[in-house]
Amino acid sequence: MKIAIIGDGNVGFTLARQLSKEGHDLVLIDSDQDVLQHAQERLDVLVVVGNGASLEVQREADIGNCDLMVAVTSNDETNLLCCILAKKLGCSHTISRVRNAEYNQQIQYLREDLGLSMAINPELMTAHQIFRSIEFPSFLNLDAFAKGRVELVELLLDEKNSLANRRIDDMKGELRRHILVCAVERNGEVIIPRGGFVFRAGDKITITASRRDLAKVIKQLELDVQKIRNVMIIGGSTIAEYLADDLLNVGIGVKIIEIDEERANELAERLPKALVINDDGSSHDVLRAERIDETDAVVTLTDVDEMNIVISMFSSKAGVPKTITKLDNNEYNFLFADKGIGSTVCPKELITTDILRYVRAMSSSGGSAVTLHRIVDEKAEAIEFEVSDDTMHLGEPFSKIPLRKDLLVACITRMGNVIFPHGADYLQKGDTVIIVTTAEHTIFELNDIFTDSE
Protein backbone atom coordinates (compact mmCIF):
# COMPACT_ATOMS: atom_id res chain seq x y z
CA MET A 1 0.00 0.00 0.00
CA LYS A 2 0.99 3.62 -0.47
CA ILE A 3 1.06 5.34 2.92
CA ALA A 4 1.89 8.94 3.89
CA ILE A 5 2.99 9.85 7.42
CA ILE A 6 2.89 13.50 8.48
CA GLY A 7 5.15 14.16 11.46
CA ASP A 8 8.53 12.46 11.77
CA GLY A 9 8.93 12.59 15.53
CA ASN A 10 9.33 9.51 17.72
CA VAL A 11 5.92 8.12 16.80
CA GLY A 12 6.22 8.89 13.09
CA PHE A 13 9.67 7.33 12.82
CA THR A 14 8.70 4.21 14.81
CA LEU A 15 5.61 3.72 12.65
CA ALA A 16 7.57 4.30 9.43
CA ARG A 17 10.23 1.79 10.49
CA GLN A 18 7.66 -0.95 11.09
CA LEU A 19 5.60 -0.23 7.96
CA SER A 20 8.79 -0.14 5.89
CA LYS A 21 9.71 -3.61 7.21
CA GLU A 22 6.33 -4.85 6.02
CA GLY A 23 6.98 -3.64 2.47
CA HIS A 24 4.70 -0.61 2.18
CA ASP A 25 5.45 2.35 -0.11
CA LEU A 26 6.06 5.25 2.31
CA VAL A 27 6.38 9.01 2.10
CA LEU A 28 7.30 11.05 5.20
CA ILE A 29 6.37 14.73 5.54
CA ASP A 30 7.87 17.08 8.12
CA SER A 31 8.96 20.70 8.27
CA ASP A 32 12.33 19.74 9.81
CA GLN A 33 14.76 18.73 7.08
CA ASP A 34 17.27 17.26 9.56
CA VAL A 35 14.84 14.71 11.03
CA LEU A 36 13.73 13.70 7.54
CA GLN A 37 17.34 13.18 6.51
CA HIS A 38 17.82 10.96 9.57
CA ALA A 39 14.81 8.86 8.49
CA GLN A 40 15.89 8.72 4.84
CA GLU A 41 19.34 7.43 5.81
CA ARG A 42 17.86 4.59 7.86
CA LEU A 43 14.64 3.66 6.07
CA ASP A 44 13.47 2.96 2.54
CA VAL A 45 11.16 5.99 2.32
CA LEU A 46 10.54 9.11 0.26
CA VAL A 47 10.56 12.45 2.10
CA VAL A 48 8.89 15.81 1.51
CA VAL A 49 9.96 18.89 3.48
CA GLY A 50 7.15 21.23 4.46
CA ASN A 51 3.99 21.79 6.48
CA GLY A 52 1.80 18.71 6.15
CA ALA A 53 -1.31 20.86 6.61
CA SER A 54 -0.45 22.75 3.40
CA LEU A 55 -2.43 21.83 0.30
CA GLU A 56 0.64 22.44 -1.86
CA VAL A 57 2.81 20.11 0.25
CA GLN A 58 0.18 17.36 0.24
CA ARG A 59 -0.08 17.59 -3.52
CA GLU A 60 3.70 17.39 -3.83
CA ALA A 61 3.59 14.21 -1.71
CA ASP A 62 0.81 12.82 -3.94
CA ILE A 63 -1.40 12.17 -0.93
CA GLY A 64 -4.48 12.08 -3.13
CA ASN A 65 -3.26 8.75 -4.51
CA CYS A 66 -2.33 7.28 -1.12
CA ASP A 67 -4.28 4.43 0.43
CA LEU A 68 -3.70 5.84 3.91
CA MET A 69 -2.48 9.06 5.50
CA VAL A 70 -1.44 9.15 9.17
CA ALA A 71 -1.03 12.52 10.92
CA VAL A 72 1.05 12.32 14.10
CA THR A 73 2.45 15.81 14.56
CA SER A 74 2.56 17.27 18.08
CA ASN A 75 -0.46 19.51 17.37
CA ASP A 76 -4.01 18.09 17.38
CA GLU A 77 -5.48 20.83 15.21
CA THR A 78 -2.76 20.38 12.60
CA ASN A 79 -3.41 16.63 12.51
CA LEU A 80 -7.15 17.13 11.99
CA LEU A 81 -6.57 19.70 9.24
CA CYS A 82 -4.16 17.27 7.53
CA CYS A 83 -6.91 14.63 7.50
CA ILE A 84 -9.52 17.00 6.08
CA LEU A 85 -7.20 18.05 3.24
CA ALA A 86 -6.07 14.48 2.51
CA LYS A 87 -9.66 13.27 2.24
CA LYS A 88 -10.56 16.16 -0.06
CA LEU A 89 -7.61 15.25 -2.28
CA GLY A 90 -8.86 11.68 -2.60
CA CYS A 91 -6.88 9.72 0.05
CA SER A 92 -8.87 6.60 0.93
CA HIS A 93 -8.21 6.41 4.70
CA THR A 94 -6.93 8.89 7.29
CA ILE A 95 -5.76 8.46 10.90
CA SER A 96 -5.11 11.31 13.31
CA ARG A 97 -3.35 11.46 16.66
CA VAL A 98 -5.54 13.54 19.00
CA ARG A 99 -4.25 14.07 22.52
CA ASN A 100 -6.64 16.67 23.94
CA ALA A 101 -9.28 14.93 26.06
CA GLU A 102 -11.76 17.73 25.34
CA TYR A 103 -11.82 16.71 21.68
CA ASN A 104 -12.76 13.06 22.26
CA GLN A 105 -16.54 13.43 22.18
CA GLN A 106 -16.56 16.06 19.43
CA ILE A 107 -14.33 13.96 17.18
CA GLN A 108 -16.64 10.95 17.37
CA TYR A 109 -19.56 13.23 16.51
CA LEU A 110 -17.75 14.94 13.59
CA ARG A 111 -15.69 11.96 12.43
CA GLU A 112 -17.24 11.76 8.98
CA ASP A 113 -17.09 15.54 8.45
CA LEU A 114 -13.42 15.53 9.42
CA GLY A 115 -12.67 12.70 7.00
CA LEU A 116 -11.35 10.53 9.81
CA SER A 117 -11.08 6.75 9.60
CA MET A 118 -9.56 6.50 13.07
CA ALA A 119 -8.50 8.78 15.93
CA ILE A 120 -5.90 7.67 18.45
CA ASN A 121 -5.15 9.13 21.86
CA PRO A 122 -1.77 7.80 23.09
CA GLU A 123 -2.14 9.15 26.62
CA LEU A 124 -5.56 7.56 27.10
CA MET A 125 -4.36 4.23 25.64
CA THR A 126 -1.33 4.25 27.95
CA ALA A 127 -3.40 5.06 31.03
CA HIS A 128 -5.81 2.19 30.30
CA GLN A 129 -2.90 -0.22 29.79
CA ILE A 130 -1.38 0.78 33.15
CA PHE A 131 -4.74 0.49 34.88
CA ARG A 132 -5.12 -3.09 33.65
CA SER A 133 -1.66 -3.95 35.00
CA ILE A 134 -2.74 -2.62 38.39
CA GLU A 135 -5.94 -4.69 38.25
CA PHE A 136 -3.81 -7.86 38.03
CA PRO A 137 -0.51 -6.99 39.75
CA SER A 138 0.80 -10.59 39.60
CA PHE A 139 1.45 -10.19 35.88
CA LEU A 140 4.06 -8.10 34.07
CA ASN A 141 1.76 -7.27 31.16
CA LEU A 142 -1.79 -8.01 30.01
CA ASP A 143 -3.42 -7.78 26.59
CA ALA A 144 -7.12 -8.31 25.91
CA PHE A 145 -8.72 -10.14 22.98
CA ALA A 146 -12.19 -11.34 21.96
CA LYS A 147 -13.95 -8.26 23.39
CA GLY A 148 -12.28 -8.80 26.75
CA ARG A 149 -13.11 -12.51 27.08
CA VAL A 150 -9.50 -13.66 26.53
CA GLU A 151 -6.32 -12.38 28.16
CA LEU A 152 -2.70 -12.77 27.13
CA VAL A 153 -0.62 -12.32 30.28
CA GLU A 154 3.12 -12.28 30.84
CA LEU A 155 4.79 -13.41 34.05
CA LEU A 156 8.29 -14.10 35.29
CA LEU A 157 8.99 -17.60 36.65
CA ASP A 158 11.09 -17.83 39.79
CA GLU A 159 12.49 -20.95 41.45
CA LYS A 160 9.49 -21.23 43.77
CA ASN A 161 6.98 -21.35 40.93
CA SER A 162 5.33 -24.73 40.38
CA LEU A 163 6.19 -24.65 36.65
CA ALA A 164 9.97 -24.30 37.11
CA ASN A 165 11.91 -27.33 35.76
CA ARG A 166 8.74 -28.97 34.41
CA ARG A 167 7.65 -29.85 30.88
CA ILE A 168 4.55 -28.29 29.39
CA ASP A 169 3.13 -31.81 28.98
CA ASP A 170 3.56 -32.36 32.75
CA MET A 171 1.34 -29.47 33.81
CA LYS A 172 -1.49 -30.52 36.08
CA GLY A 173 -4.72 -31.37 34.29
CA GLU A 174 -6.79 -28.60 35.86
CA LEU A 175 -4.18 -25.93 35.07
CA ARG A 176 -3.78 -27.22 31.53
CA ARG A 177 -7.50 -26.83 30.93
CA HIS A 178 -7.37 -23.17 31.93
CA ILE A 179 -4.26 -21.90 30.10
CA LEU A 180 -2.13 -22.31 26.99
CA VAL A 181 1.54 -21.29 27.00
CA CYS A 182 2.04 -19.17 23.86
CA ALA A 183 5.59 -17.83 24.06
CA VAL A 184 8.67 -17.98 26.26
CA GLU A 185 11.52 -15.48 26.41
CA ARG A 186 14.81 -16.96 27.60
CA ASN A 187 18.14 -15.13 27.43
CA GLY A 188 16.71 -12.67 24.91
CA GLU A 189 15.42 -15.41 22.59
CA VAL A 190 11.72 -15.96 21.90
CA ILE A 191 10.47 -19.55 21.72
CA ILE A 192 7.05 -20.76 20.58
CA PRO A 193 7.00 -23.82 22.88
CA ARG A 194 5.74 -27.33 22.21
CA GLY A 195 4.72 -30.05 24.66
CA GLY A 196 8.27 -31.20 25.43
CA PHE A 197 9.50 -27.71 26.38
CA VAL A 198 11.00 -27.50 29.91
CA PHE A 199 10.48 -24.30 31.91
CA ARG A 200 13.41 -22.74 33.76
CA ALA A 201 13.54 -20.15 36.54
CA GLY A 202 14.04 -16.74 34.94
CA ASP A 203 11.84 -17.51 31.92
CA LYS A 204 9.29 -14.88 30.94
CA ILE A 205 6.24 -16.77 29.77
CA THR A 206 3.15 -15.51 27.97
CA ILE A 207 -0.02 -17.50 28.52
CA THR A 208 -3.58 -17.36 27.17
CA ALA A 209 -6.46 -17.63 29.62
CA SER A 210 -10.11 -16.67 29.64
CA ARG A 211 -10.73 -13.58 31.75
CA ARG A 212 -13.10 -15.46 34.04
CA ASP A 213 -10.37 -18.02 34.81
CA LEU A 214 -7.61 -15.52 35.68
CA ALA A 215 -8.22 -15.83 39.42
CA LYS A 216 -7.90 -19.64 39.14
CA VAL A 217 -4.71 -19.27 37.09
CA ILE A 218 -3.15 -16.99 39.70
CA LYS A 219 -3.97 -19.51 42.44
CA GLN A 220 -2.82 -22.59 40.48
CA LEU A 221 0.46 -20.94 39.45
CA GLU A 222 1.02 -20.05 43.11
CA LEU A 223 1.59 -16.38 42.31
CA ASP A 224 1.84 -13.83 45.08
CA VAL A 225 -1.37 -11.83 45.22
CA GLN A 226 -1.52 -8.42 46.85
CA LYS A 227 -4.53 -6.21 46.30
CA ILE A 228 -3.56 -2.70 45.22
CA ARG A 229 -5.16 -0.23 47.63
CA ASN A 230 -3.04 2.85 46.93
CA VAL A 231 -0.89 4.08 44.05
CA MET A 232 1.83 6.73 43.92
CA ILE A 233 2.21 8.43 40.52
CA ILE A 234 5.44 10.29 39.81
CA GLY A 235 4.87 13.05 37.25
CA GLY A 236 1.60 14.86 36.65
CA SER A 237 1.29 14.28 32.92
CA THR A 238 -1.94 13.85 30.97
CA ILE A 239 -1.42 10.09 31.34
CA ALA A 240 -1.33 10.59 35.11
CA GLU A 241 -4.61 12.49 34.98
CA TYR A 242 -6.37 9.79 32.94
CA LEU A 243 -4.92 7.04 35.15
CA ALA A 244 -5.90 8.79 38.38
CA ASP A 245 -9.48 9.04 37.11
CA ASP A 246 -9.59 5.29 36.41
CA LEU A 247 -8.09 4.40 39.79
CA LEU A 248 -10.28 6.73 41.85
CA ASN A 249 -13.39 5.40 40.11
CA VAL A 250 -12.72 1.91 41.54
CA GLY A 251 -11.81 3.16 45.02
CA ILE A 252 -8.00 3.02 44.81
CA GLY A 253 -6.19 5.81 46.65
CA VAL A 254 -4.03 8.07 44.48
CA LYS A 255 -1.06 10.27 45.36
CA ILE A 256 0.54 12.34 42.55
CA ILE A 257 3.92 14.00 42.95
CA GLU A 258 4.44 16.81 40.41
CA ILE A 259 7.40 19.21 40.45
CA ASP A 260 5.71 22.05 38.53
CA GLU A 261 3.59 24.16 40.88
CA GLU A 262 1.13 25.37 38.25
CA ARG A 263 0.48 21.86 36.97
CA ALA A 264 0.18 20.52 40.54
CA ASN A 265 -2.49 23.11 41.33
CA GLU A 266 -4.32 22.26 38.11
CA LEU A 267 -4.34 18.55 38.98
CA ALA A 268 -5.50 19.25 42.53
CA GLU A 269 -8.45 21.19 41.13
CA ARG A 270 -9.34 18.55 38.53
CA LEU A 271 -8.85 15.55 40.87
CA PRO A 272 -10.25 16.60 44.26
CA LYS A 273 -10.20 13.00 45.57
CA ALA A 274 -6.48 12.58 44.83
CA LEU A 275 -3.64 13.83 47.03
CA VAL A 276 -1.40 16.04 44.86
CA ILE A 277 2.08 16.90 46.19
CA ASN A 278 4.10 19.73 44.65
CA ASP A 279 7.62 18.36 45.02
CA ASP A 280 10.45 16.56 43.21
CA GLY A 281 9.41 12.93 42.74
CA SER A 282 12.95 11.97 41.69
CA SER A 283 14.30 12.82 45.15
CA HIS A 284 14.79 9.79 47.35
CA ASP A 285 14.26 11.97 50.43
CA VAL A 286 10.91 13.16 49.09
CA LEU A 287 9.86 9.59 48.29
CA ARG A 288 10.82 8.42 51.77
CA ALA A 289 8.95 11.36 53.33
CA GLU A 290 5.87 10.38 51.32
CA ARG A 291 6.19 6.83 52.74
CA ILE A 292 6.98 5.01 49.55
CA ASP A 293 7.64 1.87 51.61
CA GLU A 294 3.92 1.79 52.51
CA THR A 295 2.78 2.14 48.89
CA ASP A 296 1.27 -0.79 46.99
CA ALA A 297 2.23 0.44 43.51
CA VAL A 298 4.41 3.17 41.99
CA VAL A 299 3.92 4.43 38.42
CA THR A 300 6.68 6.61 36.95
CA LEU A 301 5.36 9.01 34.30
CA THR A 302 7.96 11.77 33.96
CA ASP A 303 9.12 12.89 30.51
CA VAL A 304 12.61 11.43 31.07
CA ASP A 305 13.11 7.67 30.63
CA GLU A 306 16.28 7.58 32.72
CA MET A 307 14.51 9.29 35.61
CA ASN A 308 11.58 6.85 35.39
CA ILE A 309 13.98 3.90 35.47
CA VAL A 310 15.92 5.19 38.51
CA ILE A 311 12.71 5.97 40.45
CA SER A 312 11.28 2.54 39.69
CA MET A 313 14.50 0.81 40.75
CA PHE A 314 14.50 2.78 44.01
CA SER A 315 10.81 1.93 44.56
CA SER A 316 11.50 -1.76 44.03
CA LYS A 317 14.42 -1.63 46.47
CA ALA A 318 12.16 0.12 49.00
CA GLY A 319 9.84 -2.89 48.87
CA VAL A 320 7.03 -1.57 46.67
CA PRO A 321 5.23 -4.72 45.39
CA LYS A 322 4.31 -3.32 41.96
CA THR A 323 6.24 -0.84 39.80
CA ILE A 324 5.22 0.35 36.33
CA THR A 325 7.68 2.33 34.23
CA LYS A 326 6.82 4.49 31.22
CA LEU A 327 9.51 4.31 28.54
CA ASP A 328 9.57 6.36 25.34
CA ASN A 329 12.68 4.48 24.24
CA ASN A 330 11.69 0.83 24.31
CA GLU A 331 15.31 -0.31 23.95
CA TYR A 332 15.75 0.48 27.65
CA ASN A 333 13.31 -2.31 28.41
CA PHE A 334 15.84 -4.90 27.21
CA LEU A 335 18.72 -3.29 29.11
CA PHE A 336 16.93 -2.94 32.44
CA ALA A 337 14.41 -5.80 32.32
CA ASP A 338 15.96 -7.61 35.29
CA LYS A 339 16.92 -4.49 37.28
CA GLY A 340 13.69 -3.95 39.22
CA ILE A 341 11.75 -1.66 36.88
CA GLY A 342 8.77 -4.05 36.90
CA SER A 343 6.15 -3.72 34.18
CA THR A 344 6.85 -1.27 31.36
CA VAL A 345 4.64 0.65 28.95
CA CYS A 346 5.69 2.48 25.79
CA PRO A 347 3.10 4.94 24.37
CA LYS A 348 4.59 5.13 20.87
CA GLU A 349 4.58 1.32 20.60
CA LEU A 350 0.91 1.21 21.62
CA ILE A 351 0.05 3.69 18.85
CA THR A 352 2.17 1.88 16.29
CA THR A 353 0.54 -1.45 17.10
CA ASP A 354 -2.96 0.02 16.79
CA ILE A 355 -2.18 1.55 13.39
CA LEU A 356 -0.50 -1.66 12.19
CA ARG A 357 -3.67 -3.58 13.01
CA TYR A 358 -5.67 -1.12 10.91
CA VAL A 359 -3.21 -1.34 8.00
CA ARG A 360 -3.23 -5.14 8.02
CA ALA A 361 -7.04 -5.18 8.12
CA MET A 362 -7.04 -2.92 5.05
CA SER A 363 -4.69 -5.33 3.26
CA SER A 364 -6.51 -8.51 4.23
CA SER A 365 -8.70 -10.58 1.91
CA GLY A 366 -8.93 -13.90 3.78
CA GLY A 367 -9.81 -13.18 7.41
CA SER A 368 -9.15 -9.67 8.70
CA ALA A 369 -7.15 -8.69 11.79
CA VAL A 370 -9.42 -7.57 14.64
CA THR A 371 -6.79 -7.04 17.33
CA LEU A 372 -3.01 -6.95 17.26
CA HIS A 373 -0.64 -6.93 20.22
CA ARG A 374 3.12 -7.09 20.01
CA ILE A 375 4.32 -9.09 22.99
CA VAL A 376 7.57 -10.24 24.65
CA ASP A 377 9.23 -6.83 24.23
CA GLU A 378 8.02 -6.53 20.62
CA LYS A 379 9.71 -9.84 19.64
CA ALA A 380 6.45 -11.69 19.00
CA GLU A 381 2.94 -10.87 17.84
CA ALA A 382 -0.47 -12.08 18.95
CA ILE A 383 -3.10 -11.36 16.31
CA GLU A 384 -6.84 -11.93 16.51
CA PHE A 385 -8.54 -12.71 13.19
CA GLU A 386 -12.14 -13.06 12.12
CA VAL A 387 -12.92 -16.33 10.35
CA SER A 388 -14.82 -15.62 7.12
CA ASP A 389 -16.11 -17.44 4.04
CA ASP A 390 -12.72 -16.79 2.42
CA THR A 391 -10.81 -18.60 5.17
CA MET A 392 -9.30 -21.85 3.95
CA HIS A 393 -9.84 -25.29 5.57
CA LEU A 394 -13.13 -24.42 7.30
CA GLY A 395 -14.49 -27.36 9.27
CA GLU A 396 -11.30 -29.43 8.91
CA PRO A 397 -9.64 -30.69 12.13
CA PHE A 398 -6.32 -29.04 12.93
CA SER A 399 -4.63 -32.45 12.93
CA LYS A 400 -5.22 -32.61 9.15
CA ILE A 401 -4.52 -28.98 8.25
CA PRO A 402 -1.09 -27.96 6.82
CA LEU A 403 -0.20 -25.32 9.43
CA ARG A 404 3.06 -23.37 9.44
CA LYS A 405 5.54 -24.56 12.10
CA ASP A 406 6.56 -21.11 13.35
CA LEU A 407 3.23 -20.20 14.91
CA LEU A 408 0.70 -21.29 17.52
CA VAL A 409 -3.09 -21.30 17.31
CA ALA A 410 -3.62 -20.01 20.84
CA CYS A 411 -7.34 -19.69 21.20
CA ILE A 412 -10.70 -19.78 19.37
CA THR A 413 -13.76 -17.82 20.47
CA ARG A 414 -17.07 -19.22 19.26
CA MET A 415 -20.45 -17.78 20.28
CA GLY A 416 -18.92 -16.33 23.44
CA ASN A 417 -17.16 -19.56 24.43
CA VAL A 418 -13.36 -19.78 24.68
CA ILE A 419 -11.73 -22.89 23.16
CA PHE A 420 -8.09 -23.90 23.59
CA PRO A 421 -7.74 -25.93 20.38
CA HIS A 422 -6.51 -29.51 20.06
CA GLY A 423 -6.13 -31.75 17.02
CA ALA A 424 -9.87 -32.47 16.69
CA ASP A 425 -10.90 -28.80 16.83
CA TYR A 426 -11.56 -26.73 13.71
CA LEU A 427 -12.42 -23.26 12.42
CA GLN A 428 -15.87 -22.19 11.32
CA LYS A 429 -17.28 -18.93 9.94
CA GLY A 430 -17.98 -16.39 12.69
CA ASP A 431 -15.15 -17.58 14.96
CA THR A 432 -12.34 -15.34 16.07
CA VAL A 433 -8.94 -16.99 16.41
CA ILE A 434 -5.74 -15.81 18.10
CA ILE A 435 -2.45 -16.62 16.38
CA VAL A 436 0.93 -16.15 18.08
CA THR A 437 4.12 -15.95 16.03
CA THR A 438 7.58 -14.43 16.25
CA ALA A 439 7.89 -10.88 14.90
CA GLU A 440 10.11 -11.88 11.98
CA HIS A 441 7.37 -14.19 10.64
CA THR A 442 4.66 -11.59 10.13
CA ILE A 443 1.10 -12.73 9.39
CA PHE A 444 -0.98 -10.28 7.37
CA GLU A 445 -4.16 -12.33 7.03
CA LEU A 446 -5.52 -15.54 8.49
CA ASN A 447 -4.82 -17.67 5.41
CA ASP A 448 -1.11 -16.94 5.92
CA ILE A 449 -1.08 -19.58 8.68
CA PHE A 450 -1.54 -22.37 6.12
CA THR A 451 1.42 -23.71 4.15
CA ASP A 452 -0.76 -24.20 1.06
CA SER A 453 -2.15 -20.64 1.04
CA GLU A 454 -0.08 -19.63 -1.97
Secondary structure, DSSP 4 states (H G I P E B T S, - for coil): -EEEEE--SHHHHHHHHHHHHTT-EEEEEES-HHHHHHHHHHSS-EEEES-TT-HHHHHHTTGGG-SEEEE--S-HHHHHHHHHHHHHHT-SEEEEE---GGGHHHHHHHHHHHT-SEEE-HHHHHHHHHHHHHHSTTSSEEEEEGGGTEEEEEEE--TTSTTTT-BGGGS-HHHHHHEEEEEEEETTEEE---TT-B--TT-EEEEEEEGGGHHHHHHHTT-------EEEEES--HHHHHHHHHHHHTT-EEEEEES-HHHHHHHHHH-TTSEEEES-TT-HHHHHHTTGGG-SEEEE--S-HHHHHHHHHHHHHTT-SEEEEE-SSTHHHHHHTTTT--EEE-HHHHHHHHHHHHHHHHH-SSS-EEEEEEETTTTEEEEEEE--TT-TTTT--GGGS-B-TTEEEEEEEETTEEE---TT----TT-EEEEEEETTS---SGGGGBTT--
